[in-house]
Amino acid sequence: MPDSPVSAASDPSAGPDLPPRFPGLSAAMVVAVGGFDPGGGAGVVRDLLTARTLGARVRLVPTAWTAQSPRTGVRSVEPRQPAALAAALGEALDRSPPETAVKLGMMPDQAAARAVLEALRGFAGPVVFDPVLGASSGGALYAGEPKELLALAARATLVTPNAGEAQRLTGEQVADLDGAAHAGGVLLAAGARAVLIKGGHLAGDQAVDLLITPEGTRAFAAPRLAGPSVRGTGCALATAIAVALGGGQSLAEAVGGAKSWLHQALQEAVPVEDEWHLS
């Protein structure tokens, strides 16, 4: 079982501040698998923008087309046919260089998750899974029981739920760092190799993410920023981690560098219609 979480104070394991691009990682390729958000603030569009900003090449494999807006939330989800999804992901992986990581986002249903799992058979590179269950503006994006995604979480190098997603995946209460650490342990017991529970929705002056592995628990903290909620931060963080892992960084280095980059990017967010996006 992982150690208890460390203090919410800033932890040196968070790594150094980074410029808007990860130095030396331009060879990395990210295959981004997830939903299409028509506003471009989240989903595979945000994955594309993040990977390009960080100097990586990217291929996109949509799992579903959504209709959603900040005013109405999710109005519809149109899943891609599982066979077509598996074929598209398989082709993307076949055409990718050795320095490739896969970033998984929204799965519309269990059939899509199974198709992705099958297409990943034989892929030896890092896989980062952000288990998106609903839109920040409201409405479900996954049609099924969250625990159905545990098999995909077990396939990933790292799974990155926020507090609410961790709670729904495990059935455990996640109201503070102790609850987050416990839920992370439950996910490890269910087969996950490593878990990063994002603490943006937890209370406190610091935004603390917990990296839970079989070796223990590490906290990555940054001062909480005042201002409006920014869309797509979970997508961006997971993609940034995938970029770093594809470029050869260790898990702790990738998480710390990605969080430092995101903290800087949040300070440069821009208004887009009725919401705020990373620039």
N, C-alpha and C positions, 0 to 999 in steps of 0.2 A: 504494500500500500504506500502511496506517495507520502512524503513528509508533510507536516502542517505548513500552510502558506506563510511566507515571510511577511515582514511589515509592509504596509502600504506605502511607506516612504520610497523615494526614488532608489532604484536598485542599480548598482553598477553593471549588472548583467544586461541591462537594456542596450548597452553598446554605445558607440559614439554617435553624435549627430552626423547626419549624412546630407550631402547636397541632393538636388532633385533627381539625380541619377546614381545608381549603384556603380561605383568605379569598377572597371575590369570585368563587368558581367555582360558586355554587349553580345557575347556569343550565345547567351541563353535563349532558349525557345520555350514559350509557354503555349500549351494547347488548352484553351479556355472553353469549358463545357458548362452551359447554363442557359437561363432564360433570356429572352429578348424583351427589354424594357423600352417601350416606344419613346420615353422621355430621355433616354440615354444616361440617366443618373446612376443606374445600377445595372446588374446583369452583365452579359457578355460585352456590351458596349463599354461599360466602365472597366471591365477587364482589359479590353483592347487599349483604351486610353492609358491605363496604369502601366501596362507592360511596355508600351511604346515610350512613355515618359521616362521609364527606368532603363531604357536602352535595349530592351529585349525584343526579339521577333515574336510574333503571335499568330496562331491559327484559331479560328472560332468555330465551335460546334454547338449550335443552338439546340436546346432540349424542348423548347416550347415558345410560342408567341403569346404574349400577354397584352391585354388592354387594361391600362391602369393610369391613374393620374393622382396628383396630390389632393385634389378636391373630392374625387369619387372613390379612391382606393382601387382595388382589383375588380374589374368588371367581367373579365373572362380570361381563361387560360386554354390555349389550343396546343395540346401535346403533339410532339412529333411522333411519327410511327416508330415503334421500338426498333424494328429491323433497319430502317433508314438511319436512325440515330447511331446504332452500333456500327453500321457500315461507314458512316461519315467519320466517326471517331477512329475507327480502325485505319482508314485511309490517312487521316491526319497524323497518326502515330507512325505509320509506315514511311511517311515522307519527312519525318522530323530527324534532326541530327542527334547525336548522343547527349548533348547538353540540353535535354528537354525535360521540363516538368509539366505535370497536368494539374490544372486548377478546376475543381468541380464546384458548381454552384447549385442553382435551383434544379431540382428534379420534380416534374409535375406529378408523378405517380410512381408506384412500385415497379411498373413495367419498364419505365425509363431507367430507374436505378439498376434493375437487373440487366438491361441492355448495356449500360455503361460498364457495369461490373464485368460482363462477359468480354466486352471490347478491350478492357484493360488486362486481360489474361496475357501473360508473357511480357508486359511492359515492366521494365526494371527500374525506371527513374522515379523521382519523388512525385507524390500525389498529395495535394492539399485540398481538403473537402470542407467547404463552407456550407453547412446544412441549412439553407434558406427555407423557412417554413411559411413565412408570410411577408407581405409588403409593409414597409414602415408607414405607409399611408392608410393601411388597413386592408384586410382581406387575405384569405388563404392562398398560398401558391403550391402547396403540396396536398394532393387529394389522397389521404390515407392516414394510417397511424404512424406517428413519428418513429416509433421503434422499428418500423420496416426498413429504415435507413441505416440501421446499425451494421448490417453486413457491408455496406459501402464504406461506413466509417472505419470498419476493421481493415479494409483494403488500403486505406489512406496512410501516408506517412504521418500526416497531421490532420486532425479535425478541429475546426475553429468555430464552435457555436458561441453565440452571445448567451447571457444569463438565462433569458427566456427560452431559447432553443435547447440549452443544456437541461433545463428543468423539464421540458416536454419530452426530450429524448430519454431521460432517465426516470422520470416520475418523482424526482427528489426536489425539495425546496431549495432554490438558489436565490437567497436574499442578501447574502454577504459573501466575503471571501472564504470563510469556513465552508459555507454551503457550496460555493463554486469548487473548492478543492475536493469536497466529498463527491460531488457529481462527476468531477473528472476521474476520480478513482473508480466510480461505477462504470464509466465509459471504458476505462482500461480493462476492467474485469469482463466487459462485454466484448473485448477483442481489439479495441483501439490501441495503436502503438504509441501515440502521443496526442495530447489534447491541449488546445489553447482556448481557455474560456475568457471571452472578452468582457471587461468590466465596465464598459461605457454606460450601461444602464443601472449600475449599482451606485449607491450613495457614497459621498466622500469627495474631498478636495482633489484627490488624485484619481485618474483613470487607470486602474490596475488590471492588467491581463495576467492570468495565471497559466504558465506552461507546466502541465502535469505529465510526467513520464514515469516509467517504472523505477527510474533512479531517484526521483524526488520531484519537488515543486519549486519553481522559480517565479518570482514576480517581476513584471516589466511595467514600470509606472511612469506616468507623465502628468504634469499639471493639467487639471481639467480646464478647458477653455470656455469662456463665456461666449454667448452668442447663439444664433439659431442652429437647429439641428441640420446636419449636412447629410445628404442622401448618398448611399453607396459606399460608406466607409468600410463595412464588413467585406464587401466584394474587393475593394482596393487593397485592404490589408492582406487578405488571403492571396491575392495575385502578386503583391510585392514579395511575400514570403516565398511563393513559388518561383519567382524570378531569381531570388537569391539562392534557393536550393538548387535550381537548375544551373546556376553559375558556380556551384561547388562549395557554397558556404555550409557550415554546420547548422543544425536546427536552432540552437540558441543564438548564433550570429544572425541567422535569417530573421528570426522573430524580433530580436532587438533592433536590427537595422530597419526593418519594415515599420515597426512602431515609431521609431524616430522620424522616418520619412513621412509617415502619415500625420504625425503631430505638426510637422512643418507645413504640410499640404493643407491641413485644416485651417491654418491661419491665413491661407490664400484662397479660401472658397469664394465662389461667385454666385450671385442670384440668377436663377433661371426660371422665369415665369413665377410660379407660386412656391418654389422650393430653392434650396441651396445645393450646389454641386461642387465637387472638387474641380479645381481649374485644370 
